[in-house]
Amino acid sequence: MGCGVILGAAIPGFFLSSLFTMLLWGAIAPHFGGGSISYAMAMLITISLWIVVAPLAAAAGKGKWFGK
């Protein structure tokens, strides 16, 4: 799998994930007393989550969890 294929999937996925984050935040936040967020803030939240989750997903894919 080349870098072009990975980027071709990751870039649209990032923008869609940010859009979904913004929409879902707007639906859930009022129940907890929060307000809506902008698309730029949704992008920041999404990239922060991706930075945390990507190494975990890579390690899980290699089977290094729970003594495997």
Secondary structure as UniProt FT lines:
FT   HELIX           3..28
FT   HELIX           29..32
FT   HELIX           39..61
FT   TURN            62..63
FT   TURN            66..67
//
